[in-house]
Amino acid sequence: MARSFRRPTKASAPAPSKSAGKSSGKGSGRDSGRNASRGSSKAETDSGAPTGRAAQVRAVWKLTREQDPRAIPLIFGPSLAVLVILVVLGILIHLIVVLSIAGVLAAMLTATTIFGRRATKTMYAQVEGRPGAAAAILQGMRGDWRVTPAVAFTRNQDLVHRVIGRPGVVLVGEGPSPSAIRQLISDQRKRIGRVAPDTPVYDVLVGDGEGQVSIRKLQQHVVKLPRNLKKSEVNGVEARMKALGGPSMPLPKGPMPTRVPRGKMR
């Protein structure tokens, strides 16, 4: 008998539905779009942050190098000396790896410290003698200090700034006429006495004469004033001072940036 043979047929795969294809396409497109947007935003954030800090360091370095030609040897000279001493010491006592790493860290710390001091000195020289220089110095103080520039002034650019902190209220005057500044401070004392009669008030006259405080020592002088108020009382004093009004004249912006390392300006 003749047998009939049939060729096995291949099982055909089910065709994907149109709705499933559309939904999967949309889902993958959305996911890829979200991932791309997240990646781009993260890249922008990561690239933008260091650029700002690097720009500030470059600006301070450029200003310091232009105004202080001896800054480069004074910064790198001691740093290299520290590095060489530690490396030589490591060779002698057979701890070259440990002391080499310590030498690099010590050299970087030395360079950073010297650079901060030279930059601060240069910035003081830039703002010294300019209207509003004392306000720029006061606004760079570390801690809870509420500075209001130019609460009183004259046509000759005699200025009085108000500082509120733990000592109480500090009136800082600067300008070409000490007698006019004292009169402005006296008027401010009377006004403060009306709204905060129990608050201690200190007055500081910026200058190089007798009874005056140099602008380079202004922060140190203010910080060393006695602490008469509690932290909770400072807010109350500031609220009372707002009744006296704020600055009435715009101060010219000096070359000192507002984000100068504050700890090194004392």
C-alpha positions in Angstrom: 0.0 0.0 0.0 1.2 3.4 -0.8 1.5 5.7 2.1 1.0 9.4 1.8 3.4 11.6 3.6 2.6 15.2 4.6 5.3 17.8 5.1 5.3 19.3 8.6 4.1 22.8 8.5 5.9 25.5 10.6 3.9 27.1 13.3 3.4 30.7 12.4 4.0 33.3 15.2 1.0 35.4 16.1 1.1 38.8 14.6 1.4 41.6 17.1 -1.6 43.7 17.5 -1.6 47.3 16.5 -2.7 48.6 19.8 0.1 46.7 21.6 2.7 48.1 19.2 1.5 51.6 19.7 1.4 51.4 23.5 4.9 49.9 23.6 6.2 52.5 21.2 4.7 55.3 23.3 6.0 53.8 26.5 9.6 53.4 25.3 9.5 56.9 23.8 8.3 58.3 27.1 11.0 56.4 29.1 13.7 57.4 26.7 12.6 61.0 26.7 12.5 61.1 30.5 16.0 59.5 30.8 17.3 61.9 28.2 15.9 64.9 30.1 17.2 63.7 33.4 20.6 63.1 31.9 20.8 66.5 30.3 19.6 68.3 33.4 22.1 66.4 35.5 24.9 67.2 33.1 24.0 70.9 33.1 24.0 70.9 36.9 27.3 69.1 37.2 29.0 71.2 34.6 27.6 74.5 35.9 28.6 74.2 39.6 32.3 73.8 39.2 32.5 76.4 36.5 31.2 79.1 38.9 33.7 78.2 41.6 36.5 78.0 39.2 35.6 81.4 37.7 35.7 83.0 41.2 39.1 81.5 42.0 40.5 82.7 38.7 39.1 86.2 39.3 40.6 86.4 42.8 43.9 84.9 41.5 44.1 87.4 38.6 43.3 90.4 40.9 45.9 89.3 43.4 48.6 88.7 40.8 48.0 92.1 39.2 48.0 94.0 42.5 50.7 92.0 44.3 53.5 90.9 42.0 55.3 89.1 44.8 52.3 86.8 45.4 53.5 84.0 43.2 56.9 83.5 44.8 55.5 84.0 48.3 52.8 81.4 47.7 54.8 78.7 45.9 58.1 79.2 47.6 57.1 78.0 51.1 54.9 75.3 49.6 57.7 73.8 47.6 60.0 74.1 50.7 57.6 72.1 52.8 57.2 69.4 50.1 61.0 69.1 49.7 61.6 68.8 53.4 59.1 66.1 53.9 60.2 64.1 50.9 63.9 64.3 52.0 62.8 63.3 55.5 60.9 60.3 54.1 64.0 59.2 52.2 66.2 59.3 55.3 63.8 57.4 57.5 62.6 55.0 54.8 59.0 56.3 54.7 59.1 57.9 51.3 55.5 57.1 50.3 53.8 58.2 53.5 55.8 61.4 53.9 55.5 62.2 50.2 51.7 62.1 50.4 51.9 64.2 53.6 54.2 66.6 51.9 51.8 67.1 49.0 48.9 67.8 51.4 51.0 70.1 53.6 52.2 72.0 50.5 48.6 72.5 49.3 47.5 73.7 52.7 50.4 76.1 52.9 49.7 77.5 49.5 46.0 77.9 50.2 46.6 79.7 53.5 49.2 82.1 52.0 47.0 82.7 49.0 44.0 83.5 51.2 46.0 86.1 53.2 47.5 87.8 50.2 44.1 87.9 48.5 42.5 89.4 51.6 45.3 92.0 51.8 44.8 92.9 48.1 41.0 93.2 48.5 41.4 95.4 51.6 43.7 97.7 49.5 41.1 97.8 46.8 38.2 98.9 49.0 40.1 101.1 51.4 39.3 104.8 51.1 36.2 104.2 48.9 32.7 105.1 50.0 30.9 102.1 51.5 34.1 100.2 52.2 33.2 99.6 55.8 29.8 98.2 54.8 31.5 95.7 52.5 33.8 94.6 55.3 30.9 94.3 57.8 28.8 92.2 55.4 31.7 89.7 55.2 31.7 88.9 58.9 31.0 85.4 60.0 28.1 84.7 62.3 24.6 86.2 62.8 25.2 89.8 62.0 22.4 91.9 60.4 24.1 94.8 58.5 22.1 97.7 57.1 24.4 100.0 55.0 24.0 103.8 54.9 21.2 104.4 57.5 22.5 108.0 57.6 24.7 110.0 55.3 25.7 113.5 54.2 26.4 115.0 50.8 30.1 114.6 51.4 29.7 110.9 51.6 29.9 110.6 55.4 28.1 107.3 56.1 26.8 105.5 59.1 26.0 101.8 58.9 23.9 99.8 61.4 24.9 96.3 62.6 22.6 94.2 64.8 24.0 91.2 66.6 24.6 89.7 70.0 26.3 92.8 71.4 23.3 94.9 70.5 23.3 97.7 67.9 26.6 98.8 66.5 26.8 102.1 64.6 29.8 102.2 62.3 30.7 105.6 60.7 33.1 106.3 57.8 33.8 109.4 55.8 36.0 112.4 55.4 34.5 114.5 58.3 34.7 112.9 61.8 32.6 115.7 63.3 29.8 115.1 60.8 30.0 111.4 61.4 29.7 111.8 65.2 26.6 114.0 64.6 25.0 111.4 62.5 25.8 108.7 65.1 24.3 110.9 67.8 21.1 111.3 65.8 20.9 107.6 65.2 21.4 106.9 68.9 18.4 109.1 69.7 16.3 107.4 67.2 17.3 103.9 68.4 16.5 105.0 72.0 12.9 105.7 71.1 12.2 102.2 69.8 14.7 100.1 71.8 15.7 102.0 74.9 17.1 99.0 76.7 19.3 97.8 73.9 23.1 98.5 74.2 24.4 100.8 71.4 28.1 100.9 70.4 29.6 103.4 68.0 32.7 102.9 65.9 34.5 105.5 63.8 36.5 104.0 61.0 39.9 105.6 60.3 43.5 105.8 61.2 43.3 108.7 63.7 43.2 108.6 67.5 40.1 106.9 68.9 39.3 105.4 65.5 39.4 101.8 64.2 41.4 100.9 61.1 39.3 99.3 58.4 41.6 96.3 58.4 40.8 95.7 62.1 37.1 96.6 61.9 35.8 93.0 61.8 38.0 92.0 64.7 36.9 95.0 66.7 33.2 94.3 66.2 33.4 90.6 66.8 35.2 91.2 70.2 32.3 93.3 71.6 30.6 91.8 74.6 27.6 89.5 74.1 24.7 91.3 75.7 21.7 89.8 74.0 20.5 86.2 73.6 20.0 84.8 70.1 16.2 85.0 70.5 16.4 88.7 71.4 18.3 89.6 68.2 15.2 89.1 66.1 13.2 91.4 68.3 15.8 94.1 68.1 15.9 93.8 64.3 12.1 94.1 64.1 12.2 97.3 66.1 15.0 98.7 63.9 12.9 98.2 60.8 10.7 101.0 62.1 13.6 103.4 61.6 13.9 102.7 57.9 16.6 101.2 55.8 19.4 102.5 53.5 18.4 105.7 51.7 21.3 105.9 49.2 22.8 103.3 46.8 26.4 102.4 47.7 28.9 102.0 44.9 29.9 98.4 44.4 33.6 97.9 45.4 35.8 95.2 43.9 35.4 93.0 46.9 33.2 90.0 46.0 30.4 89.1 48.4 31.6 85.5 48.6 35.1 86.1 49.8 36.3 83.5 52.3 34.9 85.1 55.4 37.1 83.4 57.9 40.2 84.9 56.4 39.1 88.5 56.5 39.5 89.0 60.2 
